[in-house]
Amino acid sequence: MKTFFKSTVILVLITTALPVNGYFVTYKEQYYKLFHVHYIQYPDDSMENIYWLEKAMKADFANPLYALTLIENEIQWEKYCYLFNMHINIKLIEQYLFLGNKWNKRNAYFYNAPWKDQNLESLETAETCFRTALYYWDEAVAWAQKANERRFRWIDLQKIQFWEDEALRIENGKLNYAKTIKRELDLLQKVREKFEAMEHYY
């Protein structure tokens, strides 16, 4: 009974110490704010970020009053929505690349032969991550093309200028994740073939 009483008192003290200003996460902008990059990016960190970003992709936009930049008319709002979706896809690409590189093997050393199956499984996981990133790249390009339409050329959204720069870099080819991802997939396949060719265990 005393133990139960002590546990109850501790629980009450903890709950009363917690802040009461919580809110439901509902809109894209709210989910996006939960995304964050760690100094050292572990797989769990990437998976957490992917979770929040994918939730953001599926969620509705908040009222334009709560946009991440000043919105004064409908055409600004339309461009903002296109840029937001493009940027979320770019962040998803980056997170899937982080995740894929945790499982990727850059070389197939002969002394790794005893762990051939584990290495092949790891490469398969990495490939899944890279191919998912490639899917999101196609999505990012589609949204960037919408944001780069001529009618939006003179619309400057101050607080998300970086997103506008991303759209421009996609348009002129300076930002091209497809090239990066395909290079990673080509290298991964070469390493896979070396592991598959291993017959002797040391």
Secondary structure as UniProt FT lines:
FT   HELIX           2..17
FT   HELIX           28..34
FT   HELIX           43..58
FT   HELIX           64..66
FT   HELIX           74..103
FT   HELIX           110..115
FT   HELIX           116..147
FT   HELIX           150..152
FT   TURN            153..154
FT   HELIX           158..160
FT   HELIX           161..171
FT   TURN            172..173
FT   HELIX           177..197
//
